[in-house]
């Protein structure tokens, strides 16, 4: 992509390589960087905007199109799998905007918390079915995002009691945080470790509505 093409309307499709990434060429909304190149995540019109020394490459979807998170966005996600080195999740909301298509997230061990990173045990931080708040670090590939819960206000906001997880068809029972590393079932008093998010009460109450997603 050259400067001469700035006056032309450039149309792209998802996954298309737009240009080489560099120190001064930055992937903006509707794009992601992979293997030294900037790719499109949407079908739409390519835009180039210069700010000081940097050129930001973005894609505007036809008709305003699908919502995708950008670096720094806070997303709500549901944990789908927990492994030794990472947790996988499905992104449900970007900010307050609910998604109607599948976007996936990955939280690596080193991005779970800000301190004692080498002592993180993934199964003690997340369990499948947990609802979490996380920050977008960057886009790994089309529809897959690298997330972080390192900030105090990020992490698990809704965890389901093991008693209701074990009973098919049972109503989910949300566990109650008792510290920043542990939650407890209000019925059985069973405790489980978690990386608990430090959320204000109003936000926590609204996020409990996410139980309907289980």
GROMACS elastic network, one bead per residue, 0.5 to 0.9 nm:
[ bonds ]
;  ai    aj funct       b0    kb
    1     4     6  0.82380   500
    1     5     6  0.66280   500
    1     6     6  0.84911   500
    1    18     6  0.68605   500
    1    19     6  0.56801   500
    1    20     6  0.84204   500
    2     5     6  0.55309   500
    2     6     6  0.73965   500
    2    19     6  0.89055   500
    3     6     6  0.54747   500
    3     7     6  0.83589   500
    4     7     6  0.68120   500
    4     8     6  0.80858   500
    5     8     6  0.52166   500
    5     9     6  0.79326   500
    5    10     6  0.78405   500
    6     9     6  0.76828   500
    6    10     6  0.83677   500
    6    47     6  0.78300   500
    6    48     6  0.69347   500
    9    45     6  0.67874   500
    9    46     6  0.73661   500
    9    47     6  0.85287   500
   10    44     6  0.83514   500
   10    45     6  0.56221   500
   10    46     6  0.53527   500
   10    47     6  0.78665   500
   11    43     6  0.74103   500
   11    44     6  0.55874   500
   11    46     6  0.60925   500
   11    59     6  0.87871   500
   12    15     6  0.85959   500
   12    16     6  0.64231   500
   12    17     6  0.86559   500
   12    18     6  0.79561   500
   12    40     6  0.69855   500
   12    42     6  0.75688   500
   12    43     6  0.54465   500
   12    44     6  0.56005   500
   12    45     6  0.63588   500
   12    46     6  0.68667   500
   12    59     6  0.81322   500
   13    16     6  0.57055   500
   13    40     6  0.66490   500
   13    41     6  0.75817   500
   13    42     6  0.60195   500
   13    44     6  0.66910   500
   14    17     6  0.89451   500
   14    31     6  0.88470   500
   14    39     6  0.76534   500
   14    40     6  0.51066   500
   14    43     6  0.54012   500
   14    44     6  0.86072   500
   14   142     6  0.75940   500
   15    31     6  0.87352   500
   15    39     6  0.55044   500
   15    40     6  0.51569   500
   15    41     6  0.58490   500
   15    42     6  0.77804   500
   15    43     6  0.89460   500
   15   141     6  0.83911   500
   15   142     6  0.65784   500
   16    38     6  0.84746   500
   16    39     6  0.53405   500
   16    40     6  0.54260   500
   16    41     6  0.80086   500
   17    20     6  0.80752   500
   17    37     6  0.65416   500
   17    38     6  0.58727   500
   17    40     6  0.66147   500
   18    31     6  0.87846   500
   18    37     6  0.73826   500
   18    38     6  0.56078   500
   18    39     6  0.55057   500
   18    40     6  0.67692   500
   18    46     6  0.82212   500
   18    57     6  0.83200   500
   19    25     6  0.87318   500
   19    36     6  0.89936   500
   19    37     6  0.58584   500
   19    38     6  0.55350   500
   19    39     6  0.75449   500
   19    57     6  0.86955   500
   20    25     6  0.78170   500
   20    33     6  0.89233   500
   20    36     6  0.60375   500
   20    38     6  0.59831   500
   21    24     6  0.79191   500
   21    25     6  0.54607   500
   21    26     6  0.66690   500
   21    27     6  0.76535   500
   21    33     6  0.70494   500
   21    34     6  0.86197   500
   21    35     6  0.87664   500
   21    36     6  0.52898   500
   21    38     6  0.57047   500
   22    26     6  0.71985   500
   22    36     6  0.75491   500
   22    37     6  0.84236   500
   23    26     6  0.75023   500
   23    54     6  0.80024   500
   24    53     6  0.63314   500
   24    55     6  0.60704   500
   24    56     6  0.83130   500
   25    38     6  0.88228   500
   25    53     6  0.89051   500
   25    54     6  0.58309   500
   25    56     6  0.59997   500
   25    57     6  0.72185   500
   26    33     6  0.84255   500
   26    38     6  0.80880   500
   26    54     6  0.69548   500
   26    55     6  0.60967   500
   26    57     6  0.61324   500
   26    58     6  0.88435   500
   27    30     6  0.82334   500
   27    31     6  0.56441   500
   27    32     6  0.56310   500
   27    33     6  0.62394   500
   27    38     6  0.61237   500
   27    39     6  0.81962   500
   27    55     6  0.87486   500
   27    56     6  0.59986   500
   27    57     6  0.52852   500
   27    58     6  0.65994   500
   28    31     6  0.57624   500
   28    32     6  0.73740   500
   28    56     6  0.56437   500
   28    57     6  0.52451   500
   28    59     6  0.77959   500
   28    70     6  0.74873   500
   28    71     6  0.85621   500
   29    32     6  0.80923   500
   29    41     6  0.87709   500
   29    56     6  0.88798   500
   29    57     6  0.77120   500
   29    59     6  0.63576   500
   29    60     6  0.80020   500
   29    68     6  0.77590   500
   29    69     6  0.78386   500
   29    70     6  0.59628   500
   29    71     6  0.86334   500
   30    39     6  0.86711   500
   30    40     6  0.60492   500
   30    41     6  0.52032   500
   30    42     6  0.58416   500
   30    43     6  0.88981   500
   30    44     6  0.89395   500
   30    57     6  0.86457   500
   30    58     6  0.55386   500
   30    60     6  0.68604   500
   30    61     6  0.78872   500
   30    67     6  0.87099   500
   30    68     6  0.69015   500
   30    69     6  0.85121   500
   30    70     6  0.79999   500
   31    38     6  0.65305   500
   31    39     6  0.54240   500
   31    41     6  0.51274   500
   31    42     6  0.75049   500
   31    57     6  0.73856   500
   31    58     6  0.59322   500
   31    59     6  0.65473   500
   31    70     6  0.88501   500
   31   139     6  0.81669   500
   31   142     6  0.86969   500
   32    37     6  0.83451   500
   32    38     6  0.55912   500
   32    39     6  0.53581   500
   32    40     6  0.65331   500
   32    41     6  0.69315   500
   32   138     6  0.75087   500
   32   139     6  0.53786   500
   32   140     6  0.71293   500
   32   141     6  0.67948   500
   32   142     6  0.76553   500
   33    36     6  0.66354   500
   33    37     6  0.55793   500
   33    39     6  0.61077   500
   33    40     6  0.89285   500
   33   138     6  0.82622   500
   33   139     6  0.69622   500
   33   140     6  0.72876   500
   33   141     6  0.77069   500
   34    37     6  0.54667   500
   34    38     6  0.64393   500
   34    39     6  0.72868   500
   34   139     6  0.83871   500
   34   140     6  0.67937   500
   34   141     6  0.68616   500
   35    38     6  0.84921   500
   38    57     6  0.80376   500
   39   141     6  0.85453   500
   39   142     6  0.84601   500
   40    43     6  0.74342   500
   40    44     6  0.87124   500
   40    46     6  0.85499   500
   40    58     6  0.79716   500
   40    59     6  0.67999   500
   40   142     6  0.81253   500
   41    59     6  0.79058   500
   41    68     6  0.84613   500
   41   141     6  0.84267   500
   41   142     6  0.57817   500
   41   143     6  0.74212   500
   42    45     6  0.88848   500
   42    59     6  0.67334   500
   42    60     6  0.77312   500
   42    61     6  0.60865   500
   42    62     6  0.88711   500
   42    65     6  0.82264   500
   42    66     6  0.79042   500
   43    59     6  0.77487   500
   43    60     6  0.80320   500
   43    61     6  0.57746   500
   43    62     6  0.70372   500
   43    65     6  0.87041   500
   44    59     6  0.59463   500
   44    60     6  0.53680   500
   44    62     6  0.51506   500
   44    63     6  0.88187   500
   44    65     6  0.86745   500
   45    58     6  0.83630   500
   45    59     6  0.54376   500
   45    60     6  0.52246   500
   45    61     6  0.64313   500
   45    62     6  0.72933   500
   46    57     6  0.71271   500
   46    58     6  0.58736   500
   46    60     6  0.65326   500
   46    61     6  0.89055   500
   47    56     6  0.80673   500
   47    57     6  0.58941   500
   47    58     6  0.52475   500
   47    59     6  0.59155   500
   47    60     6  0.72840   500
   48    55     6  0.64422   500
   48    56     6  0.56595   500
   48    58     6  0.65618   500
   48    59     6  0.88446   500
   49    54     6  0.83182   500
   49    55     6  0.55972   500
   49    56     6  0.51778   500
   49    57     6  0.67547   500
   49    58     6  0.82435   500
   50    53     6  0.71010   500
   50    54     6  0.56979   500
   50    56     6  0.62134   500
   50    57     6  0.89809   500
   51    54     6  0.52983   500
   51    55     6  0.63264   500
   51    56     6  0.76478   500
   52    55     6  0.81565   500
   60    63     6  0.85814   500
   60    64     6  0.69085   500
   60    65     6  0.80173   500
   61    64     6  0.52161   500
   61    66     6  0.73172   500
   62    65     6  0.59127   500
   64    67     6  0.85611   500
   66    99     6  0.85782   500
   66   100     6  0.88077   500
   66   101     6  0.85287   500
   67    94     6  0.81130   500
   67    97     6  0.83995   500
   67    99     6  0.74279   500
   68    94     6  0.76806   500
   68    99     6  0.87842   500
   68   103     6  0.83411   500
   68   143     6  0.83445   500
   69    72     6  0.83187   500
   69    73     6  0.60397   500
   69    74     6  0.82783   500
   69    75     6  0.78206   500
   69    94     6  0.62909   500
   69    95     6  0.89638   500
   69   136     6  0.71688   500
   69   139     6  0.87031   500
   69   145     6  0.84766   500
   70    73     6  0.57474   500
   70   136     6  0.66935   500
   70   137     6  0.82472   500
   70   138     6  0.72712   500
   70   139     6  0.79388   500
   71    74     6  0.89688   500
   71   135     6  0.78456   500
   71   136     6  0.51238   500
   71   137     6  0.53357   500
   71   138     6  0.54641   500
   71   139     6  0.79013   500
   72   135     6  0.58169   500
   72   136     6  0.51878   500
   72   137     6  0.63152   500
   72   138     6  0.83070   500
   73    94     6  0.69992   500
   73    95     6  0.70916   500
   73   134     6  0.83212   500
   73   135     6  0.56482   500
   73   136     6  0.54383   500
   73   137     6  0.83837   500
   74    93     6  0.86873   500
   74    94     6  0.63360   500
   74    95     6  0.56826   500
   74   133     6  0.67024   500
   74   134     6  0.55858   500
   74   136     6  0.64659   500
   74   154     6  0.87435   500
   75    91     6  0.67336   500
   75    92     6  0.73971   500
   75    93     6  0.55579   500
   75    95     6  0.56269   500
   75    96     6  0.85110   500
   75   132     6  0.81881   500
   75   133     6  0.57286   500
   75   134     6  0.54439   500
   75   135     6  0.62460   500
   75   136     6  0.73155   500
   75   147     6  0.88333   500
   76    90     6  0.87205   500
   76    91     6  0.60264   500
   76    92     6  0.55735   500
   76    93     6  0.50264   500
   76    94     6  0.65299   500
   76    95     6  0.73244   500
   76    96     6  0.87510   500
   76    98     6  0.89861   500
   76   131     6  0.69596   500
   76   132     6  0.56910   500
   76   134     6  0.65671   500
   76   207     6  0.87596   500
   77    89     6  0.61037   500
   77    90     6  0.53875   500
   77    92     6  0.50758   500
   77    93     6  0.69132   500
   77   104     6  0.86074   500
   77   105     6  0.79331   500
   77   130     6  0.82562   500
   77   131     6  0.56844   500
   77   132     6  0.53523   500
   77   133     6  0.64837   500
   77   134     6  0.75292   500
   78    88     6  0.85873   500
   78    89     6  0.52896   500
   78    90     6  0.53149   500
   78    91     6  0.65261   500
   78    92     6  0.70662   500
   78   128     6  0.76161   500
   78   129     6  0.58802   500
   78   130     6  0.55839   500
   78   132     6  0.62414   500
   78   133     6  0.89965   500
   78   213     6  0.89115   500
   79    82     6  0.75862   500
   79    87     6  0.70145   500
   79    88     6  0.59362   500
   79    90     6  0.65441   500
   79    91     6  0.88586   500
   79   105     6  0.89105   500
   79   126     6  0.72677   500
   79   127     6  0.66821   500
   79   129     6  0.52724   500
   79   130     6  0.53306   500
   79   131     6  0.65055   500
   79   132     6  0.74474   500
   80    87     6  0.76772   500
   80    88     6  0.56487   500
   80    90     6  0.67897   500
   80   127     6  0.80301   500
   80   129     6  0.61975   500
   80   130     6  0.81782   500
   81    86     6  0.86236   500
   81    87     6  0.57451   500
   81    88     6  0.51376   500
   81    89     6  0.68447   500
   81   126     6  0.89009   500
   81   127     6  0.74371   500
   81   128     6  0.54385   500
   81   129     6  0.85095   500
   82    85     6  0.83068   500
   82    86     6  0.63363   500
   82    88     6  0.63522   500
   82    89     6  0.88684   500
   82   122     6  0.66880   500
   82   123     6  0.64199   500
   82   126     6  0.69900   500
   82   127     6  0.65541   500
   82   128     6  0.67008   500
   83    86     6  0.52709   500
   83    87     6  0.58274   500
   83    88     6  0.82108   500
   83   122     6  0.67605   500
   83   123     6  0.74147   500
   84    87     6  0.81135   500
   84   109     6  0.79117   500
   84   121     6  0.71654   500
   84   122     6  0.59176   500
   84   123     6  0.74813   500
   85   107     6  0.87198   500
   85   108     6  0.60721   500
   85   109     6  0.52357   500
   85   110     6  0.84822   500
   85   121     6  0.83589   500
   85   122     6  0.69166   500
   86   106     6  0.67430   500
   86   107     6  0.54707   500
   86   109     6  0.53808   500
   86   110     6  0.87625   500
   86   122     6  0.67809   500
   87   105     6  0.83737   500
   87   106     6  0.58470   500
   87   107     6  0.51862   500
   87   108     6  0.65544   500
   87   109     6  0.79412   500
   87   122     6  0.71436   500
   87   123     6  0.87871   500
   87   126     6  0.75460   500
   87   127     6  0.87511   500
   87   128     6  0.88520   500
   88   104     6  0.74004   500
   88   105     6  0.58393   500
   88   107     6  0.64578   500
   88   108     6  0.88016   500
   88   128     6  0.88440   500
   89   103     6  0.87507   500
   89   104     6  0.57986   500
   89   105     6  0.50379   500
   89   106     6  0.63267   500
   89   107     6  0.80699   500
   89   128     6  0.84902   500
   90   102     6  0.69846   500
   90   103     6  0.59868   500
   90   105     6  0.59649   500
   90   106     6  0.88535   500
   91    94     6  0.77598   500
   91    99     6  0.78425   500
   91   102     6  0.71694   500
   91   103     6  0.53906   500
   91   104     6  0.56404   500
   91   105     6  0.64289   500
   92    97     6  0.86265   500
   92    98     6  0.60328   500
   92    99     6  0.57086   500
   92   100     6  0.82363   500
   92   101     6  0.86770   500
   92   102     6  0.80458   500
   92   103     6  0.78040   500
   93    96     6  0.62649   500
   93    97     6  0.53126   500
   93    99     6  0.55169   500
   94    97     6  0.51860   500
   94    98     6  0.65194   500
   94    99     6  0.73891   500
   95    98     6  0.81067   500
   99   102     6  0.75561   500
   99   103     6  0.83670   500
  102   143     6  0.74626   500
  103   142     6  0.87813   500
  103   144     6  0.61213   500
  103   145     6  0.77666   500
  104   143     6  0.61465   500
  104   145     6  0.62702   500
  104   146     6  0.88841   500
  105   136     6  0.87519   500
  105   143     6  0.83803   500
  105   144     6  0.55300   500
  105   146     6  0.58249   500
  105   147     6  0.62043   500
  106   144     6  0.75099   500
  106   145     6  0.62882   500
  106   146     6  0.51239   500
  106   147     6  0.58162   500
  106   148     6  0.84401   500
  107   110     6  0.82936   500
  107   111     6  0.63544   500
  107   112     6  0.67936   500
  107   134     6  0.87623   500
  107   145     6  0.88463   500
  107   146     6  0.62544   500
  107   147     6  0.51293   500
  107   148     6  0.58865   500
  107   149     6  0.77386   500
  108   111     6  0.53971   500
  108   112     6  0.67512   500
  108   122     6  0.88291   500
  108   146     6  0.79582   500
  108   147     6  0.78094   500
  108   148     6  0.76976   500
  109   112     6  0.56268   500
  109   113     6  0.83801   500
  109   117     6  0.73933   500
  109   118     6  0.83452   500
  109   120     6  0.65704   500
  109   121     6  0.76715   500
  109   122     6  0.66368   500
  110   113     6  0.71869   500
  110   114     6  0.82458   500
  110   117     6  0.55745   500
  110   118     6  0.74100   500
  110   120     6  0.77704   500
  110   148     6  0.87385   500
  110   150     6  0.86813   500
  111   114     6  0.72500   500
  111   117     6  0.78033   500
  111   147     6  0.75454   500
  111   149     6  0.63005   500
  111   150     6  0.56871   500
  112   117     6  0.76059   500
  112   120     6  0.75585   500
  112   122     6  0.82360   500
  112   125     6  0.78481   500
  112   147     6  0.89136   500
  112   148     6  0.60166   500
  112   150     6  0.50347   500
  112   151     6  0.86164   500
  112   155     6  0.79258   500
  112   195     6  0.77276   500
  113   116     6  0.77294   500
  113   117     6  0.64949   500
  113   120     6  0.80151   500
  113   148     6  0.79226   500
  113   149     6  0.60399   500
  113   151     6  0.66997   500
  113   152     6  0.79816   500
  113   154     6  0.89400   500
  113   155     6  0.87074   500
  113   195     6  0.78840   500
  114   117     6  0.66416   500
  114   149     6  0.85115   500
  114   151     6  0.67755   500
  114   152     6  0.84600   500
  115   118     6  0.85340   500
  115   119     6  0.89226   500
  115   150     6  0.82787   500
  116   119     6  0.55138   500
  116   120     6  0.69805   500
  117   120     6  0.54794   500
  118   121     6  0.87121   500
  120   123     6  0.89969   500
  120   124     6  0.79171   500
  120   125     6  0.78445   500
  121   124     6  0.54566   500
  121   125     6  0.67139   500
  122   125     6  0.51673   500
  122   126     6  0.62877   500
  122   127     6  0.85517   500
  123   126     6  0.55696   500
  123   127     6  0.63363   500
  123   193     6  0.82378   500
  123   194     6  0.81971   500
  124   127     6  0.78277   500
  124   181     6  0.84269   500
  124   182     6  0.89020   500
  124   192     6  0.77251   500
  124   194     6  0.54602   500
  124   195     6  0.74939   500
  125   155     6  0.83572   500
  125   156     6  0.81208   500
  125   181     6  0.77049   500
  125   182     6  0.89172   500
  125   193     6  0.62540   500
  125   196     6  0.78690   500
  126   129     6  0.86978   500
  126   130     6  0.66760   500
  126   132     6  0.87980   500
  126   155     6  0.84949   500
  126   156     6  0.72285   500
  126   159     6  0.87316   500
  126   193     6  0.80553   500
  126   194     6  0.57129   500
  126   195     6  0.67876   500
  127   130     6  0.57795   500
  127   159     6  0.79762   500
  127   194     6  0.80716   500
  128   131     6  0.88839   500
  129   158     6  0.88138   500
  129   159     6  0.72714   500
  129   160     6  0.72462   500
  129   165     6  0.89227   500
  129   214     6  0.71705   500
  130   156     6  0.64593   500
  130   157     6  0.76764   500
  130   158     6  0.58419   500
  130   160     6  0.68228   500
  131   155     6  0.84063   500
  131   156     6  0.58750   500
  131   157     6  0.58369   500
  131   159     6  0.65750   500
  131   207     6  0.83277   500
  131   208     6  0.88396   500
  131   210     6  0.74703   500
  131   211     6  0.84249   500
  132   149     6  0.84003   500
  132   154     6  0.72387   500
  132   155     6  0.51491   500
  132   157     6  0.53486   500
  132   158     6  0.69077   500
  132   159     6  0.87672   500
  132   196     6  0.87312   500
  132   197     6  0.78033   500
  133   148     6  0.88940   500
  133   149     6  0.70704   500
  133   153     6  0.79538   500
  133   154     6  0.50550   500
  133   155     6  0.52969   500
  133   156     6  0.65417   500
  133   157     6  0.68802   500
  133   197     6  0.73824   500
  134   147     6  0.59918   500
  134   148     6  0.54239   500
  134   150     6  0.83036   500
  134   151     6  0.85842   500
  134   153     6  0.88457   500
  134   154     6  0.55070   500
  134   155     6  0.63961   500
  134   156     6  0.89413   500
  135   146     6  0.85952   500
  135   147     6  0.54637   500
  135   148     6  0.51723   500
  135   149     6  0.64559   500
  135   150     6  0.85543   500
  135   151     6  0.85611   500
  135   154     6  0.76418   500
  136   139     6  0.78483   500
  136   145     6  0.67998   500
  136   146     6  0.61400   500
  136   148     6  0.65254   500
  137   145     6  0.75412   500
  137   146     6  0.54999   500
  137   147     6  0.54303   500
  137   148     6  0.66444   500
  138   145     6  0.60369   500
  138   146     6  0.54105   500
  138   147     6  0.74094   500
  139   142     6  0.75085   500
  139   143     6  0.77867   500
  139   144     6  0.61512   500
  139   146     6  0.58999   500
  139   147     6  0.88434   500
  140   143     6  0.81455   500
  140   144     6  0.56024   500
  140   145     6  0.53237   500
  140   146     6  0.61586   500
  141   144     6  0.52719   500
  141   145     6  0.71086   500
  142   145     6  0.82759   500
  148   151     6  0.79236   500
  148   154     6  0.80528   500
  148   155     6  0.85758   500
  149   152     6  0.77747   500
  149   153     6  0.80776   500
  149   155     6  0.51365   500
  149   156     6  0.87270   500
  149   195     6  0.83292   500
  149   197     6  0.82685   500
  150   153     6  0.84436   500
  150   154     6  0.66556   500
  150   155     6  0.77481   500
  151   154     6  0.53733   500
  151   155     6  0.80621   500
  151   197     6  0.83704   500
  151   198     6  0.89268   500
  152   155     6  0.77042   500
  152   180     6  0.87610   500
  152   196     6  0.82828   500
  152   197     6  0.61446   500
  152   198     6  0.56829   500
  152   199     6  0.85553   500
  153   196     6  0.83353   500
  153   199     6  0.55389   500
  153   200     6  0.86942   500
  154   157     6  0.81562   500
  154   195     6  0.84180   500
  154   196     6  0.74364   500
  154   198     6  0.66651   500
  154   199     6  0.77618   500
  155   194     6  0.82766   500
  155   195     6  0.55183   500
  155   196     6  0.51735   500
  155   198     6  0.78551   500
  156   159     6  0.68037   500
  156   194     6  0.69066   500
  156   195     6  0.59830   500
  156   197     6  0.52531   500
  156   198     6  0.88657   500
  157   177     6  0.87180   500
  157   196     6  0.65519   500
  157   197     6  0.57400   500
  157   198     6  0.82443   500
  157   199     6  0.76316   500
  157   204     6  0.66186   500
  157   207     6  0.71247   500
  157   208     6  0.78603   500
  158   174     6  0.62965   500
  158   175     6  0.71225   500
  158   176     6  0.84259   500
  158   196     6  0.89428   500
  158   204     6  0.81973   500
  158   207     6  0.73100   500
  158   208     6  0.63029   500
  158   210     6  0.79687   500
  158   211     6  0.77814   500
  159   173     6  0.83173   500
  159   174     6  0.56261   500
  159   175     6  0.54742   500
  159   176     6  0.80014   500
  159   177     6  0.89810   500
  159   183     6  0.77664   500
  159   194     6  0.85873   500
  160   163     6  0.84413   500
  160   164     6  0.70939   500
  160   165     6  0.68166   500
  160   172     6  0.60856   500
  160   173     6  0.55306   500
  160   175     6  0.56681   500
  160   185     6  0.80709   500
  160   211     6  0.86652   500
  161   164     6  0.55726   500
  161   165     6  0.63425   500
  161   166     6  0.87871   500
  161   172     6  0.71117   500
  161   173     6  0.53949   500
  161   174     6  0.59966   500
  161   175     6  0.55783   500
  161   184     6  0.77480   500
  161   185     6  0.54511   500
  161   186     6  0.84745   500
  161   187     6  0.86748   500
  161   188     6  0.85862   500
  161   190     6  0.80364   500
  161   191     6  0.89393   500
  161   192     6  0.88508   500
  162   166     6  0.60017   500
  162   167     6  0.86971   500
  162   173     6  0.85953   500
  162   185     6  0.80016   500
  162   190     6  0.81434   500
  162   192     6  0.88973   500
  163   166     6  0.53331   500
  163   167     6  0.66090   500
  163   170     6  0.88217   500
  163   172     6  0.87959   500
  163   173     6  0.81251   500
  163   185     6  0.84608   500
  163   187     6  0.89097   500
  163   188     6  0.77703   500
  163   190     6  0.88887   500
  164   167     6  0.52256   500
  164   168     6  0.76677   500
  164   169     6  0.83272   500
  164   170     6  0.55738   500
  164   171     6  0.65147   500
  164   172     6  0.54524   500
  164   173     6  0.61841   500
  165   168     6  0.72160   500
  165   169     6  0.89455   500
  165   170     6  0.76868   500
  165   171     6  0.89480   500
  165   172     6  0.71929   500
  165   173     6  0.86305   500
  166   170     6  0.84431   500
  167   170     6  0.54964   500
  167   171     6  0.87922   500
  168   171     6  0.89125   500
  169   172     6  0.87310   500
  170   173     6  0.87020   500
  172   211     6  0.70882   500
  172   212     6  0.89014   500
  172   214     6  0.78493   500
  173   185     6  0.74851   500
  173   186     6  0.81584   500
  173   187     6  0.83265   500
  173   211     6  0.88266   500
  174   184     6  0.88540   500
  174   185     6  0.71270   500
  174   186     6  0.80713   500
  174   208     6  0.78756   500
  174   211     6  0.80680   500
  175   183     6  0.58447   500
  175   184     6  0.51836   500
  175   186     6  0.64050   500
  175   187     6  0.89743   500
  175   191     6  0.86539   500
  176   182     6  0.86284   500
  176   183     6  0.52406   500
  176   184     6  0.51544   500
  176   185     6  0.63077   500
  176   186     6  0.67195   500
  177   180     6  0.71486   500
  177   181     6  0.81424   500
  177   182     6  0.60693   500
  177   184     6  0.63341   500
  177   194     6  0.88309   500
  177   196     6  0.70593   500
  178   181     6  0.79977   500
  178   182     6  0.58909   500
  178   183     6  0.54876   500
  178   184     6  0.67190   500
  179   182     6  0.53993   500
  179   183     6  0.70974   500
  179   196     6  0.75966   500
  180   183     6  0.83174   500
  180   194     6  0.75992   500
  180   195     6  0.64496   500
  180   197     6  0.71188   500
  180   198     6  0.73779   500
  181   192     6  0.86375   500
  181   193     6  0.56258   500
  181   194     6  0.50513   500
  181   195     6  0.52577   500
  181   196     6  0.57998   500
  182   191     6  0.67780   500
  182   192     6  0.57084   500
  182   194     6  0.51917   500
  182   195     6  0.73945   500
  182   196     6  0.70206   500
  183   190     6  0.84845   500
  183   191     6  0.56571   500
  183   192     6  0.54705   500
  183   193     6  0.63018   500
  183   194     6  0.66554   500
  183   196     6  0.78565   500
  184   187     6  0.87697   500
  184   188     6  0.83540   500
  184   189     6  0.57317   500
  184   190     6  0.55614   500
  184   192     6  0.63353   500
  184   193     6  0.88193   500
  185   188     6  0.56519   500
  185   190     6  0.53212   500
  185   191     6  0.64642   500
  185   192     6  0.84850   500
  186   189     6  0.54573   500
  186   190     6  0.80116   500
  187   190     6  0.81206   500
  188   191     6  0.88656   500
  193   196     6  0.86663   500
  196   199     6  0.89534   500
  199   202     6  0.82513   500
  199   203     6  0.63625   500
  199   204     6  0.60057   500
  200   203     6  0.55349   500
  200   204     6  0.62377   500
  200   205     6  0.87967   500
  201   205     6  0.60907   500
  201   206     6  0.86565   500
  202   205     6  0.52424   500
  202   206     6  0.63685   500
  202   207     6  0.87011   500
  203   206     6  0.52125   500
  203   207     6  0.61525   500
  203   208     6  0.87760   500
  204   207     6  0.51359   500
  204   208     6  0.64151   500
  205   208     6  0.53148   500
  205   209     6  0.73439   500
  206   209     6  0.56815   500
  206   210     6  0.79075   500
  207   210     6  0.54847   500
  207   211     6  0.81010   500
  208   211     6  0.57489   500
  208   212     6  0.84998   500
  209   212     6  0.61796   500
  209   213     6  0.82857   500
  210   213     6  0.54548   500
  210   214     6  0.76889   500
  211   214     6  0.56207   500
